[in-house]
């Protein structure tokens, strides 16, 4: 009886070892790395109403269950997106910083905060290469804006699933997400009104 029990443990340990080895060696499917380090904000319209306004971009928080701390993925898990040296929430923080500055907003950070500016933080709620969903919180003189923003893009054609094309697609999605925030009348009001 004792010998049969030991044999089961040995077999179970072997199965776990083999499955772990297959998954870690990539037998679970080859993944393609899409490096997203060259984001530059580009908007289809001018955001003149933001010129000279201030925002204190306090924090980015990753609560997305469909990402890791370093990467986000395609729906089929065959592509993964990230930078060489930064977490996903840092990538988005720098993208928002650059985009807001491009729109004419004076952006301060934790390192050099403008404590008189509206305080803003963003939570990544779901990030894939087909859909970005973030929660934006802005506080200003006792008023709080708490709102979710989403941008989506249709699945890419199979012939377009190469790193340079997919990186450009990721940059376009980031631009559209930020434009949806800048274009929101509630966001405009909390940032631009005294």
C-alpha positions in Angstrom: 0.0 0.0 0.0 2.8 2.4 1.0 4.7 1.6 -2.3 1.6 2.3 -4.5 1.1 5.7 -2.7 4.8 6.6 -3.3 4.5 5.6 -7.0 1.5 8.0 -7.4 3.6 10.8 -5.9 6.5 10.1 -8.2 4.2 10.0 -11.2 2.5 13.2 -10.2 5.8 14.9 -9.7 7.0 13.8 -13.1 3.8 15.1 -14.8 4.2 18.5 -13.1 7.9 18.6 -14.0 7.2 17.8 -17.7 4.2 20.2 -18.0 6.3 23.0 -16.4 9.2 22.3 -18.7 7.0 22.4 -21.8 5.4 25.7 -20.8 8.6 27.4 -19.8 10.4 26.3 -23.0 7.9 27.9 -25.2 6.1 24.7 -26.3 2.9 26.3 -25.3 3.2 28.5 -28.4 5.8 30.9 -29.7 5.4 34.5 -28.6 6.5 37.5 -30.5 7.9 40.6 -28.7 6.5 44.0 -29.8 8.7 46.7 -28.4 6.8 50.0 -27.6 9.5 52.5 -26.8 9.0 55.1 -29.5 5.6 56.6 -28.6 5.2 60.1 -29.9 1.9 61.9 -29.4 0.0 62.8 -32.5 -3.5 64.2 -32.5 -5.9 64.8 -35.3 -7.0 68.1 -33.8 -5.6 70.9 -31.7 -6.4 71.1 -28.0 -6.2 74.9 -27.6 -8.5 75.0 -24.6 -5.7 73.3 -22.6 -3.0 75.7 -23.5 -1.5 77.1 -20.3 -3.5 74.8 -18.0 -1.8 72.7 -15.3 -2.2 69.1 -14.1 -0.4 67.2 -11.4 0.0 63.7 -12.9 0.4 61.9 -9.6 0.3 58.2 -10.3 -0.4 55.3 -12.6 -1.7 52.1 -11.1 -1.9 48.7 -12.9 -4.9 46.7 -11.8 -5.5 45.0 -15.1 -5.9 41.2 -14.7 -4.9 40.7 -18.4 -1.4 42.1 -18.1 1.7 41.4 -16.2 3.7 44.1 -14.5 6.0 44.2 -17.6 3.8 43.3 -20.6 0.4 43.3 -22.1 -0.7 40.8 -24.6 -2.7 40.0 -27.7 -6.0 38.2 -27.2 -4.4 34.9 -28.4 -1.4 35.5 -26.2 1.0 35.2 -29.2 2.2 38.8 -29.0 3.4 40.6 -26.0 4.1 44.4 -25.7 6.5 46.2 -23.5 9.7 48.1 -23.2 13.2 46.9 -22.3 13.4 48.6 -19.0 10.0 49.9 -17.8 6.8 48.5 -16.4 3.5 48.8 -18.4 2.1 51.5 -16.0 5.3 53.5 -16.4 5.1 53.3 -20.2 1.6 54.7 -20.0 2.6 57.4 -17.5 5.3 58.7 -19.8 2.9 58.5 -22.8 0.3 60.6 -21.0 2.9 63.0 -19.8 4.2 63.5 -23.4 0.7 63.7 -24.8 -0.6 66.3 -22.2 2.5 68.4 -22.8 1.9 68.2 -26.5 -1.7 69.4 -25.9 -0.3 72.5 -24.1 -0.8 71.3 -20.5 1.9 72.1 -18.0 2.4 68.6 -16.4 4.0 68.2 -13.0 4.9 65.0 -11.3 5.7 63.6 -7.9 9.3 64.7 -8.3 8.3 68.4 -8.8 4.6 68.6 -7.9 2.4 71.6 -8.6 0.1 71.3 -5.6 -2.3 74.0 -6.9 -3.0 72.0 -10.1 -5.8 69.5 -10.5 -4.4 66.1 -9.1 -4.8 63.2 -11.5 -4.1 59.5 -11.3 -4.9 56.7 -13.7 -5.7 53.1 -13.1 -5.1 50.6 -15.9 -8.1 48.3 -15.7 -7.8 46.2 -18.9 -5.0 46.4 -21.5 -4.8 44.2 -24.6 -3.8 44.9 -28.1 -7.5 45.2 -29.1 -8.8 47.2 -26.1 -7.5 49.7 -23.6 -9.6 50.5 -20.5 -8.5 53.0 -17.9 -10.1 54.8 -14.9 -9.2 58.4 -14.6 -9.5 60.2 -11.3 -9.1 64.0 -11.1 -9.4 66.0 -7.9 -9.7 69.8 -7.9 -10.8 72.0 -5.0 -13.0 69.4 -3.4 -14.6 68.2 -6.7 -13.7 64.7 -8.0 -14.0 63.3 -11.5 -14.0 59.5 -11.6 -14.6 58.0 -15.0 -13.6 55.1 -17.2 -12.4 55.5 -20.8 -12.0 52.8 -23.4 -10.6 52.6 -26.9 -10.9 49.6 -29.1 -9.5 48.4 -32.4 -10.6 45.5 -34.5 -8.3 42.4 -34.5 -5.3 42.8 -36.8 -5.1 41.0 -40.1 -2.8 38.0 -39.9 -0.4 39.6 -42.5 -0.1 42.7 -40.2 1.0 40.7 -37.1 4.6 41.8 -37.2 6.4 43.9 -34.5 6.8 47.2 -36.4 3.2 47.2 -37.6 1.8 46.2 -34.2 3.9 48.8 -32.4 2.4 51.6 -34.7 -1.0 50.2 -34.0 -0.3 50.4 -30.2 0.8 54.0 -30.6 -2.4 54.9 -32.5 -4.5 53.2 -29.8 -2.7 55.2 -27.1 -3.3 58.5 -29.0 -7.0 57.6 -29.4 -7.3 56.8 -25.7 -5.8 60.1 -24.7 -7.9 62.0 -27.3 -11.0 60.4 -25.8 -10.0 61.8 -22.4 -9.0 65.3 -23.7 -12.3 65.4 -25.7 -14.5 64.6 -22.8 -16.5 67.7 -21.7 -16.4 66.6 -18.0 -12.6 66.2 -18.1 -12.3 69.6 -20.0 -14.4 71.3 -17.4 -12.4 70.0 -14.4 -9.0 70.9 -16.0 -9.9 74.2 -17.7 -12.3 76.0 -15.4 -11.0 78.0 -12.4 
